[in-house]
Amino acid sequence: MTEKDVRISVLDLAPILLGGTPADSFRNSLDLARHAEKLGYYRYWLAEHHNMPGIASSATSLVISHIAAGTSTIRVGSGGIMLPNHAPLVIAEQFGTLESLYPGRIDLGLGRAPGSDQPAARALRRSLGTGGQDFPELLQELRAYLSTDSDARPMGVRAVPGEGMDIPVWLLGSSDFSARLAGQLGLPFAFASHFAPDYLLPALELYRSSFRPSEALNEPYVMVGLNIVAADTEEEGLRLATSQEQQFLNLIRGRTGPLNPPVESMESLWSPQEKALIRKQLSYSIAGDKAAIQKKLPIILEETQADEIIITAQIYDHEARKRSYQLVAEAVHNSQK
């Protein structure tokens, strides 16, 4: 597909389906993770969101443990933990616990957004006045808890478990802030182009140009988030993608809710202005059949020079969702033979 092989991974937003429950979502997530593991996906990440009736992964560390316990080789982690929502010590202890339970398989992806609205942020006791500007200090504190340097520990406090554990730390972002910080610290960087594509290429350029080698990485490592909805026919892939389009439509209208079944056409549901906005938000997305993946994905990889892509597929029918990930894996692996 490109001159270099590209890893493929899963970003599971743990969708709660219309008529379903969080328990259903967790069963589906574990089934999908086992499926992805067999298909050769490299990692399986879950994201922290709050006050969103359509996403079940608010207690992200617990869901990570659920997935890791039911799989054996795939890496499992956060895409991401919204660090300003938490005391860094708590995250160090949680991920130290996960790494102790599932050694060599845990990733800690970190974001600085709230992953919620302002009422939820207040309920989380998050300060609303910082705008995420305290993220570098929180990150430094967290990394100090995970290190073996006793002089770096805040006030002599130790994270047990957590201290001295080799847990890969990633920075996630949709703007220049985390891109620059990840580069300066020599950490891997993941860009949220699956919902915020506008600044993707400038952010990647900034990350690479500001990168300084570190103990974590000798050279930049980029992961790009993509929405990919695939089916055996182009028409069915486009139809399945209307669940995702309805979700974006509800978000821009200020509504949240469960993931809806697909519809035959979106034309009666959105205005021309809403359609244009959603199409722009989904500009780094693919919907259709395997041929659509083989046509568009190389273009994205050429533009971004990504080392890895992490794929989310907001598909209502669970078996169709599994089939979508299978088609992506086949398209990518066949191109790399």
Secondary structure, 3 states (H helix, E strand, C coil): CCCCCCEEEEEECCECECCCCHHHHHHHHHHHHHHHHHHCCCEEEECCCCCCCCECCCCHHHHHHHHHHCCCCCEEEEEEEEHHHCCHHHHHHHHHHHHHHCCCCEEEEEECCCCCCHHHHHHCCCCCCCCCCCHHHHHHHHHHHHCCCHHHCHHHCCCCCCCCCCCCEEEEECCHHHHHHHHHHCCCEEECCCCCCCCHHHHHHHHHHHCCCCCCCCCCCEEEEEEEEECCCHHHHHHHCHHHHHHHHHHHCCCCCCECCCCCCCCCCCCHHHHHHHHHHCCCEEEECHHHHHHHHHHHHHHHCCCEEEEECCCCCHHHHHHHHHHHHHHHHHHCC
